[in-house]
Structures are given as structure tokens and as C-alpha cells.
Amino acid sequence: MIPVSGNARIWLALGHTDMRRGMRSLALQVQQALRKDVHTGDLFVFRGRSGSLCKILWHDGIAMSLYIRRLERGRFVWPATKEGTVAIPASALACLLEGIDWRAPQETWRPAQVG
């Protein structure tokens, strides 16, 4: 998990994002389209059109990091609204990254346990 401070907020960028975008392009989207400051220490989460890939942009005060997560099965649960942002708690992000519906936590898919 990403070691974020307790006062950092987690923002979901609603709609879908072009996953070819890199760190600079996503930071520009945060500042211009979402009207947020990318250097505050908040996490900004973006989802691609297919729903199986998400990117997380985070500035820790020293450097900017870009994390990528792909689900082999299933899709990341995302709000239906097409524009703006939604703030979620860290526990909801943990569920989201595991492919669990963070609005009603139940597993959507889990690989078979060996042994």
C-alpha cells in the first residue's frame, strides 16, 4: 500500500481517462480539469475506458509517483457520474484496488487458494 499521511485525501477522477497519459499529463489534468493542486499530498486515481486499469498519481512533498494497477479479471468499481471528482477514504481505496465493490464490500473475484 502507498504510505500516505492520515490527512491526505483520495480523489477519484470520474469518467474514464486515456491510460496512455503519463505523469505530467495526468498532473496537468488534475490542475486544469479537476481544479485541484497536485502538490498537496493527495492521491488522484484515474480509471481507463475498459475498467481493468487504474493509475494513481501522488506527490509526497519531495517527488511525484505514478502507480499502475491492472486487474486480470473483473473491473474497478467506479461511480457512474462522468465529470468531476469524488473523495473516498483509504479503506475504500484498498477495496477498490483489490477489485472489491467499495460501496458494498464483497469480493468480486479472488484467485483460488493453493494449499
Secondary structure, DSSP 8 states (H G I E B T S, - for coil): -----TT--EEEE-S---TT--HHHHHHHHHHTS---GGGS-EEEEE-SSSSEEEEEEE-SS-EEEEEEE-SSS-----S--SSEEEE-HHHHHHHHTT--TTS---S-------
